[in-house]
Amino acid sequence: METKVAQAYAPVDTMTGPDIKTALPGPRARALIERDRSVVSPSYTRSYPLVIERGSGAFVEDVDGNVFLDCAAGIAVNSTGHSHPAVVKAITDQAQKFLHMSGTDFYYEPQVRLAEEMAAIAPISGGVRTFFGNSGTEAVEACVKLARYTTGRQNIIAFLGGFHGRTMGSLALTASKAVQRRGFGPLMPGVYHAPYADCYRCPLGLKPETCAAECLNFIDDQLFAHLVTPDEVAAIVAEPIQGEGGYVVAPDQFLQRLRELTRKHGILLVADEVQSGMGRSGRMFAVEYSGVEPDAMAIAKGIASGMPLGVALARAGLMAWPPGAHASTFGGNPVSCAAALATIKLLRDRLIANAADVGGHLMSGLRALADRHRLIGDVRGRGLMIGVELVRDRATKERATDERDKVVDAAFRRGLLLLGAGKNAIRFSPPLVLTREQADVAVRIFDEALTEVERTVGR
C-alpha cells in the first residue's frame, strides 16, 4: 500500500502537515528502541523517540505510520529532502557500476568531477584542490593537518561555542559543551579559544548596531600578548554561523576583521561550513555574505543529501603536500560522489533560491511569535538555518534550558521534528525543499508547543 509520505514527491508540496495516529512512541517504535538500548552505544543523544521507516521531501514516516514534518533534516544533512528522486537515481546508477575502489590509490571519474565542481563553487579565487573524507570532523582534521604542514607552525585558534567534531584533533577545537570533552583528555595541544561574536550575548556588553567586532581584540590583547605569538599560529578556524553553539550568526565585520588579522600575521583562515554550507544559508556558503575568501574550508553534512562525505578544500598552492601525507580509504566513495554531484545540481537549479525565499518567510513567522511568547528571546539565522533562543526573562536573558527541551518534545508530539542547539536555542534546519505552506505549519505547531510549555511554567 502506498503511504502518504511516499506520495510527497508527486509533487513534494502535496503534503503540508503531519499525521499522528498513535501515542508516541508507538508500539513498533517502543520495541525497536528497547532492542537498541542493549546493543547500541549509549553515547548517542536522542532528543525524542523517533524511529523512522521512510522519508520523502520534508516528511518522514515512523514505523507505526505516523507522519512528521521534518525541520531537523538529519541534523542539517538532507539538503535536497528525503530520498530526492534525482539523488536516488544517481546513487543507483553508480552503485550498479561499482561501489568502491579507493580514490587514494586509484582514479575514477565521479571523484574528479566532484573536485572540479567544488573548485567551481568554492568562494576562493584561483585554483582549488580538494581532499575527500567521510564526515565533517574528518574535513576539519584535514584542514588542521594541512595548515600545520603548509605553514610549519603548530598552534590553532578556535572560538568558544564552536563545534568542529569529536575525533581527537577536531575535539580540541570544539568548545560547545563540556560533556563533549569530558573524560577524553589530554586533548591535542596547541589549541587556543577566543570569544565568538554572539551579538545577543555580547561578551563586551556592546550593541550590534554599534559593534565593530571588538570581541576580536581578545586575540591581540590576550592570546597574542600572554599565551602564543602570532608567528606560531598556523590557522584560525571559524564557523560563519555557529551550529551546535546555538545557530549564532557572525556579523560580516567579524569575519572581515578576522580575515585582516590572519593576513597581517600570515595565519590561514579556515571556514568550517560543515553545517552552514551547501545552500542552507541561502547562499552556497554562509561566508559569502561577508565577502571574505578563506584559505581553506571544511564541508560535509548537506553535500551529498545524506550519503557520508566530507570535503576539505583549499587554495591549490596550499594543498601541495606529497603522496602519503594524508589519505582516506573510504573518502570520496564513488556512490557518495555521485550523490554529491546530483545534490549540487539541485542546489544550483532551485534549492539555494528556495532556501533564501522560504527561509525569509519562516524567519518572519517565527519573529512574529515573539510578540505573544515571553520565552522567545531572540530569532536569528540566514536562509533555512534559523535559531530561536529561549529565555526565562528577556531583561536578564536567563537561559530557558529545561523549557527548551520541553518545547522540542511538545513539538514532536504534534508531529514537528526540531532539535536543540547550544544550551537553550532551538534550531530550524529543514530540508531545502520546504515550501512556504509547510513553513507556516511549522510555525503554527511551534506556537502551540510554546503555549503548552508557557502555561505549564506559569503555574
C-alpha positions in Angstrom: 0.0 0.0 0.0 1.4 3.4 -0.9 1.8 5.6 2.1 1.1 9.3 2.3 4.8 10.1 2.7 5.7 8.1 -0.4 3.5 10.4 -2.4 5.3 13.6 -1.2 7.3 13.9 -4.4 4.2 13.9 -6.6 4.7 16.9 -6.2 6.6 17.5 -3.0 4.2 20.1 -1.7 1.1 17.8 -1.9 1.6 17.4 1.9 1.6 20.4 4.2 1.2 18.9 7.7 1.9 15.9 9.9 -0.4 13.0 10.6 0.0 11.4 14.1 -2.1 8.2 14.5 -0.7 6.7 17.8 0.6 7.7 21.1 4.4 8.4 20.8 6.3 6.3 20.6 4.0 3.7 19.1 4.3 0.0 19.8 6.7 -0.9 17.0 8.9 2.1 17.8 9.0 1.1 21.5 10.1 -2.4 20.6 12.9 -1.2 18.4 14.1 1.4 21.0 14.3 -1.4 23.5 16.4 -3.5 21.2 18.6 -0.5 20.5 19.2 0.0 24.2 21.0 -3.2 24.7 23.3 -3.2 21.7 24.0 0.5 20.6 26.4 2.9 22.3 24.6 5.0 24.9 26.7 8.0 24.0 24.3 9.0 21.2 22.0 11.8 22.1 18.4 11.1 21.2 16.1 14.0 21.9 12.9 12.1 21.4 11.8 8.6 20.4 11.5 8.8 16.6 12.0 5.5 14.8 12.0 6.3 11.1 10.6 3.9 8.5 10.9 6.1 5.3 11.0 9.7 4.2 10.3 11.8 1.2 10.7 15.5 0.7 10.2 17.3 4.0 8.3 14.5 5.6 9.2 11.3 7.4 7.1 8.4 8.5 7.8 6.3 11.5 7.4 2.5 11.9 3.9 3.0 13.3 2.7 5.0 10.4 2.9 8.5 12.0 4.0 11.2 9.6 6.1 14.1 10.8 7.1 17.4 9.2 10.9 17.4 9.4 12.6 20.7 10.4 15.8 18.8 11.5 16.8 17.1 8.3 19.1 14.6 10.0 21.0 17.4 11.7 21.0 19.6 8.6 22.1 16.8 6.3 19.2 16.0 4.0 19.6 19.2 2.0 17.5 18.0 -1.0 14.9 16.4 1.1 14.5 12.7 2.0 15.3 10.4 -0.9 15.1 13.0 -3.7 14.5 11.1 -6.9 17.4 12.7 -8.7 19.8 11.8 -5.9 18.4 8.2 -5.6 18.8 7.7 -9.4 22.4 9.0 -9.2 23.2 6.6 -6.3 21.5 3.7 -8.1 23.3 4.3 -11.4 26.7 4.5 -9.7 26.0 1.5 -7.4 25.3 -0.6 -10.5 28.8 0.3 -11.9 31.0 -0.1 -8.8 30.7 0.7 -5.1 34.3 1.2 -4.1 37.8 1.4 -5.4 39.5 3.8 -3.0 40.3 7.1 -4.6 43.5 7.4 -2.6 45.2 4.6 -4.6 43.2 4.6 -7.9 41.3 7.0 -10.2 37.6 7.3 -11.1 35.6 10.0 -12.8 33.0 10.7 -10.0 35.7 11.9 -7.7 37.4 14.0 -10.3 34.1 15.5 -11.5 33.2 16.4 -7.9 36.6 18.0 -7.3 36.0 20.1 -10.4 32.6 21.1 -9.1 33.9 22.0 -5.7 36.6 24.2 -7.3 33.8 25.9 -9.3 31.5 26.7 -6.3 34.2 27.4 -3.7 34.4 31.2 -2.8 38.1 31.1 -3.3 39.9 32.8 -6.2 42.4 30.9 -8.3 42.8 27.2 -8.4 41.3 25.0 -5.7 42.2 21.4 -4.7 40.0 19.0 -2.7 40.7 16.3 -0.2 37.9 13.8 0.3 36.9 12.2 3.6 33.7 10.8 5.1 32.5 13.3 7.6 32.7 16.8 9.0 35.2 16.0 11.7 37.5 14.4 9.1 37.3 17.5 6.9 38.3 19.7 9.9 41.1 17.3 10.8 42.4 17.5 7.2 42.3 21.3 7.3 44.2 21.4 10.6 46.9 18.9 9.3 47.2 20.9 6.1 47.6 24.2 8.0 50.3 22.8 10.2 52.1 21.1 7.3 51.9 24.2 5.0 52.9 26.9 7.5 55.3 24.9 9.6 53.5 26.3 12.6 51.8 24.2 15.3 49.1 26.3 17.0 45.4 26.7 16.2 42.9 29.3 17.4 39.2 28.4 17.5 36.2 30.0 19.2 34.1 29.4 22.3 30.8 27.9 21.4 32.3 26.3 18.3 31.7 22.7 17.2 34.2 21.1 14.9 33.8 17.4 15.5 34.5 14.7 18.1 37.7 12.9 16.8 40.7 13.8 18.9 42.1 16.6 16.8 38.9 18.4 16.0 37.6 17.8 19.5 40.4 20.0 20.8 38.9 22.8 18.7 35.3 22.1 19.8 34.2 24.3 22.7 30.4 23.9 22.5 29.6 21.7 25.5 31.9 20.4 28.3 30.3 16.9 28.1 31.8 16.5 24.6 35.3 16.9 26.0 34.9 15.5 29.5 37.0 12.3 30.1 38.9 12.5 26.9 42.0 14.5 27.9 44.7 15.2 27.3 43.4 16.7 24.1 45.6 17.8 21.1 47.9 20.5 22.4 48.4 23.9 20.8 44.7 25.0 20.6 43.5 28.3 22.0 40.0 29.7 22.2 38.6 33.3 21.8 35.1 34.7 22.3 32.8 34.4 19.3 30.7 37.3 18.1 27.4 36.4 19.8 25.6 39.7 19.5 22.7 38.6 21.6 25.1 37.8 24.4 28.0 40.1 23.6 31.0 39.3 25.8 31.8 43.0 25.9 28.2 44.2 26.5 28.0 46.1 23.2 25.1 46.6 20.9 25.1 45.0 17.4 24.3 48.3 15.7 27.4 50.0 17.1 29.7 47.0 17.3 32.8 46.7 15.2 33.7 43.2 16.3 35.6 44.4 19.3 35.5 40.9 20.7 38.3 40.0 18.2 40.6 42.3 20.2 40.8 39.4 22.7 43.1 37.7 20.2 45.6 40.5 20.1 45.2 41.8 23.6 45.1 38.4 25.4 46.1 35.5 23.3 49.0 37.1 21.4 50.1 39.1 24.4 50.1 36.4 27.0 49.8 32.9 25.6 51.0 32.4 22.0 52.8 34.6 19.4 51.1 35.0 16.1 54.2 33.6 14.2 53.5 30.3 15.8 49.8 30.1 14.8 49.0 28.0 11.8 45.3 28.8 11.4 42.2 30.3 12.9 39.2 28.1 12.4 35.7 29.7 12.5 32.2 28.8 11.7 30.4 31.7 9.8 27.3 30.5 11.6 27.9 28.5 14.8 25.9 25.3 14.6 25.9 23.4 17.8 26.7 26.6 19.6 23.2 27.9 19.1 22.9 29.0 15.5 24.7 32.2 16.2 25.3 34.3 13.1 28.7 36.1 12.9 28.3 39.7 11.8 30.0 40.4 8.5 32.5 42.7 10.1 33.6 40.0 12.5 34.7 37.7 9.6 36.1 40.7 7.7 38.3 41.8 10.6 39.3 38.2 11.2 40.5 38.0 7.6 42.5 41.2 8.1 44.0 39.8 11.3 45.1 36.5 9.7 46.6 38.2 6.6 48.6 40.6 8.8 50.2 37.6 10.6 50.4 35.1 7.8 47.8 32.9 9.5 45.5 30.7 7.4 41.7 31.3 7.8 39.7 28.1 7.7 35.9 28.4 7.3 34.1 25.5 8.9 31.0 25.3 6.7 30.1 21.7 7.7 26.6 22.8 8.9 26.1 26.2 7.2 27.4 25.2 3.8 25.7 23.7 0.7 22.9 26.2 0.3 21.5 26.1 3.8 22.1 29.8 4.4 20.5 31.0 1.2 24.0 31.2 -0.4 26.1 28.2 -1.4 28.3 29.0 1.6 27.5 31.3 4.5 30.9 33.0 4.4 29.9 34.6 1.1 27.7 37.1 2.9 30.8 38.8 4.3 32.7 38.8 1.0 35.6 37.1 2.8 37.7 34.5 1.0 39.0 31.8 3.3 42.2 29.9 2.6 40.6 26.5 3.3 37.1 25.2 4.0 35.6 22.1 5.8 32.4 20.9 4.1 30.1 17.9 4.9 26.5 17.3 6.0 24.4 18.7 3.1 26.9 18.0 0.4 25.6 14.6 -0.5 22.0 14.6 0.7 22.6 12.0 3.4 25.4 10.0 2.0 28.6 10.0 4.0 31.1 12.5 2.6 33.4 15.1 4.0 35.5 17.6 2.0 38.5 19.7 2.9 39.3 22.2 0.1 42.0 24.8 -0.1 43.8 27.1 -2.5 45.8 24.9 -4.8 49.1 26.4 -3.8 48.4 25.4 -0.2 47.3 21.9 -0.9 50.7 20.8 -2.2 51.6 18.1 0.3 53.3 14.9 -1.1 51.7 11.5 -1.6 51.2 9.7 1.6 51.0 12.8 3.7 47.2 12.3 4.2 44.7 9.9 2.8 41.4 8.0 3.5 40.4 4.6 2.4 36.7 5.4 2.0 36.9 9.1 1.4 35.5 10.1 -1.9 33.4 7.0 -2.2 32.1 6.9 -5.8 28.5 6.5 -4.7 28.8 9.4 -2.3 30.4 11.5 -5.1 27.5 10.7 -7.4 25.0 11.8 -4.8 27.0 15.0 -4.2 27.0 15.8 -7.9 23.3 15.4 -8.1 22.9 17.5 -5.0 25.0 20.4 -6.3 22.9 20.5 -9.5 19.6 20.6 -7.5 21.1 23.3 -5.2 22.1 25.4 -8.2 18.9 24.9 -10.2 16.4 25.8 -7.4 17.1 24.9 -3.8 19.5 27.7 -2.8 17.0 30.2 -4.0 14.2 28.3 -2.2 16.3 28.3 1.0 16.6 32.1 0.8 12.9 32.6 0.0 11.3 30.2 2.3 13.9 30.9 5.0 12.9 34.6 4.9 9.2 33.6 5.2 9.9 31.2 8.1 12.0 33.8 9.9 9.2 36.4 9.6 6.7 33.9 11.0 9.0 32.9 14.0 9.7 36.6 14.8 6.0 37.3 14.9 5.6 34.7 17.6 7.9 36.7 19.9 5.1 39.2 20.3 3.0 36.7 22.2 5.5 34.3 23.7 7.6 35.5 26.6 10.0 32.6 26.2 11.4 33.8 22.9 14.5 35.9 23.5 16.0 36.0 20.0 15.3 34.8 16.5 18.3 34.7 14.2 19.7 33.0 11.2 20.1 33.0 7.4 18.2 31.1 4.9 16.9 27.8 6.3 19.4 27.9 9.2 17.4 29.6 11.9 17.8 29.6 15.7 15.3 30.6 18.3 16.8 31.3 21.7 14.5 30.7 24.7 14.9 32.7 27.9 13.1 32.9 31.2 13.5 36.7 31.3 14.2 39.0 28.4 15.9 41.6 30.5 18.3 39.2 32.2 18.4 36.7 29.3 18.4 33.8 31.8 18.6 30.7 29.7 15.5 28.6 29.5 17.2 25.2 29.2 14.6 22.9 30.6 11.8 24.8 28.8 13.7 24.4 25.5 13.7 20.7 25.9 10.0 20.7 26.8 9.2 22.7 23.7 11.1 20.3 21.4 9.2 17.4 23.0 5.8 19.2 22.7 6.5 19.9 19.0 7.4 16.2 18.4 4.2 15.0 20.0 2.4 17.3 17.5 4.4 15.9 14.5 7.1 18.5 14.1 10.7 17.5 14.3 13.1 20.0 15.8 16.4 19.9 17.5 18.1 21.9 20.2 21.3 23.9 19.6 23.5 25.3 22.3 22.2 25.5 25.9 18.8 26.9 25.2 18.2 27.5 21.5 16.0 25.5 19.1 17.3 25.1 15.5 15.1 25.1 12.4 17.2 23.3 9.8 14.6 21.7 7.4 15.4 20.2 4.0 15.8 22.9 1.4 12.7 21.7 -0.4 10.5 23.1 2.4 7.6 25.1 1.0 6.1 28.3 2.4 2.9 26.4 3.3 5.0 23.8 5.2 6.9 26.6 6.9 3.5 28.0 8.1 2.6 24.7 9.5 5.9 24.5 11.4 5.3 28.0 12.8 1.7 27.0 13.9 2.9 23.9 15.7 5.8 25.7 17.3 3.3 28.3 18.5 1.2 25.5 20.1 4.2 23.9 21.7 5.4 27.2 23.2 1.9 27.9 24.5 1.8 24.5 26.2 5.1 24.9 27.9 4.5 28.5 29.0 1.2 27.5 30.6 3.0 24.8 32.5 5.8 27.0 33.6 3.3 29.7 34.7 1.5 27.5 37.1 
